[in-house]
Amino acid sequence: MPYTHYTAEEVAARGEALYEQHIRPHVEATHQGKFVVVDIETGDYEIDADDLAATKRALAKRPDAVLYGLRIGYPTAYRLGGCFAMHQP
């Protein structure tokens, strides 16, 4: 989703700053592994085990919101790749 007023770097920087300064202390202990979606202009946020559900709730509140999402307690929201291990009997 393109944002006319922000670069991707600005969205990430604002989202991370809001999370670290205002949200993390209140959510990390009780919502580990869930997704948080932050409106970078208002500081409002939604938490859910499903990132799309959190995003839809945030957009229902403010359809033109600029959102930043992350997974609580993890350095990244998703992991790409994987490995296939063969188990021998």
CORKA-V462348 format. One record per pair of residues at least 12 apart in sequence whose ideal C-beta (glycine too) atoms are under 10 Angstrom apart, sorted by sequence separation. I is the first residue (numbers start at 0). J is the second residue. If there is no record, write none. Layout:
<<I & J> <I & J>>
This chain:
<<23 & 35> <34 & 46> <35 & 47> <44 & 56> <45 & 57> <54 & 66> <22 & 35> <33 & 46> <34 & 47> <43 & 56> <44 & 57> <45 & 58> <53 & 66> <33 & 47> <34 & 48> <36 & 50> <43 & 57> <45 & 59> <54 & 68> <22 & 37> <33 & 48> <34 & 49> <35 & 50> <36 & 51> <45 & 60> <53 & 68> <21 & 37> <30 & 46> <32 & 48> <33 & 49> <34 & 50> <36 & 52> <37 & 53> <41 & 57> <18 & 35> <29 & 46> <30 & 47> <33 & 50> <34 & 51> <36 & 53> <43 & 60> <51 & 68> <17 & 35> <26 & 44> <30 & 48> <34 & 52> <35 & 53> <36 & 54> <43 & 61> <50 & 68> <18 & 37> <25 & 44> <34 & 53> <36 & 55> <38 & 57> <41 & 60> <50 & 69> <17 & 37> <22 & 42> <26 & 46> <33 & 53> <34 & 54> <36 & 56> <37 & 57> <38 & 58> <41 & 61> <50 & 70> <14 & 35> <16 & 37> <17 & 38> <18 & 39> <21 & 42> <22 & 43> <36 & 57> <40 & 61> <43 & 64> <45 & 66> <14 & 36> <15 & 37> <17 & 39> <20 & 42> <22 & 44> <35 & 57> <36 & 58> <38 & 60> <44 & 66> <14 & 37> <16 & 39> <17 & 40> <21 & 44> <38 & 61> <40 & 63> <41 & 64> <43 & 66> <44 & 67> <45 & 68> <13 & 37> <14 & 38> <15 & 39> <17 & 41> <18 & 42> <22 & 46> <40 & 64> <41 & 65> <44 & 68> <13 & 38> <14 & 39> <17 & 42> <38 & 63> <39 & 64> <40 & 65> <46 & 71> <13 & 39> <17 & 43> <18 & 44> <38 & 64> <39 & 65> <40 & 66> <50 & 76> <10 & 37> <12 & 39> <13 & 40> <17 & 44> <37 & 64> <38 & 65> <39 & 66> <50 & 77> <11 & 39> <36 & 64> <37 & 65> <38 & 66> <39 & 67> <10 & 39> <13 & 42> <37 & 66> <38 & 67> <9 & 39> <14 & 44> <36 & 66> <37 & 67> <36 & 67> <37 & 68> <35 & 67> <36 & 68> <37 & 69> <35 & 68> <36 & 69> <5 & 39> <34 & 68> <35 & 69> <5 & 40> <34 & 69> <35 & 70> <4 & 40> <34 & 70> <35 & 71> <2 & 39> <33 & 70> <34 & 71> <32 & 70> <33 & 71> <31 & 70> <32 & 71> <33 & 72> <34 & 73> <30 & 70> <31 & 71> <32 & 72> <30 & 71> <31 & 72> <32 & 73> <35 & 76> <29 & 71> <30 & 72> <31 & 73> <34 & 76> <28 & 71> <34 & 77> <27 & 71> <28 & 72> <26 & 71> <27 & 72> <23 & 69> <26 & 72> <22 & 69> <23 & 71> <18 & 67> <22 & 71> <23 & 72> <17 & 67> <18 & 68> <14 & 65> <16 & 67> <18 & 69> <13 & 65> <14 & 66> <15 & 67> <14 & 67> <18 & 71> <13 & 67> <14 & 68> <15 & 69> <10 & 65> <12 & 67> <14 & 69> <9 & 65> <10 & 66> <11 & 67> <10 & 67> <0 & 58> <11 & 69> <5 & 65> <7 & 67> <2 & 63> <4 & 65> <3 & 65> <5 & 67> <2 & 65> <2 & 66> <0 & 65> <0 & 66>>
